[in-house]
Amino acid sequence: MWGTVASLEISMKALFIVGLIVLALGICSFFVPLPHSEEHGVSAGDLHMGVTTHHEERVPPAVSIVLLVVGAGLMLGGRGKS
């Protein structure tokens, strides 16, 4: 019986930590853009001409909000009954 209680407490702490990480990612996703590269080119036989473009795009706000809500929910679920 004590083994299951200790196991449950460890699981709850892990759930809280995962929630904290997801919450932090949600906050960061509002401010930190994600780099994205694309290569555009034309090939004709052995000749290849190309251009590589670099973009930095932010995650849509709806995704950031979902990350915040899920992270907070995991943290609330992981705090246990102590």
N, C-alpha and C positions, 0 to 999 in steps of 0.2 A: 504494500500500500504506500509506503513512504517513497518507494522508487518512482511511482507514477506521479506523486505530488512534486517531487524534485524535477522530474522530466517535464511536467506541465509548466513549472516556474521557469525553466530554461527556455522552453518554447515561447512563453509569453515575453521574456526578455528579448529573444531573437526577433519576435514579431515587432516589438517596440523599436528595435534598432533598424530593421528593414523599413519601418514606417518613417523613421527619422531620415533615413537616406533618401527615400522617395520624396519626402517633403522638401528636403534640401535641393534635390534635382528640380522639383517644381518651381522653387523660388529662383534658382539659377536660370531656368529656361525662359524666364521673362526678360533677362538682361543679356545673356551670353548667346551670340549668334553662332550657328553651326556652319563651318566651312564646307563648301561644295565645289567640286571641279568638274568641268565638262570639256570634252575634246570634240571639236568640229573639224571636219576635213573632207578633202576630195581626193580620190585615188584614180589615176589613169595609167594603167600598166604598171611600170616600175616607179612612176612619179607619185609622190604623196605630199600634199600641202595641207597643213593643219594649223589650227589655232586652239589653244587651251584657255578657257575662261574660268575665272575663280569668282565665286559668289559667297557671300555670307548671309544666310537667311535665319531668321528667328522661327522658333516653333510657334504654330498658331496659338493664340491666347486660350482657346478652348482646351487644348491639350495641357497647357500649363495649369489651368484651373482643375482639370481632372487629376493631374499629379498631386496637386495640393490637397484636394479632398481625399484621395485614396491614402496619401501619406498620413494625414491627420486621423483618418479612420483606423489605419493600422496601428498608429500610436495609441489611440484610445482603447482599441481592442487588446493591445499588448501590455497595458499597464497593470492588468490583473485585478484581483479583489483584495489586495493587501492594504 
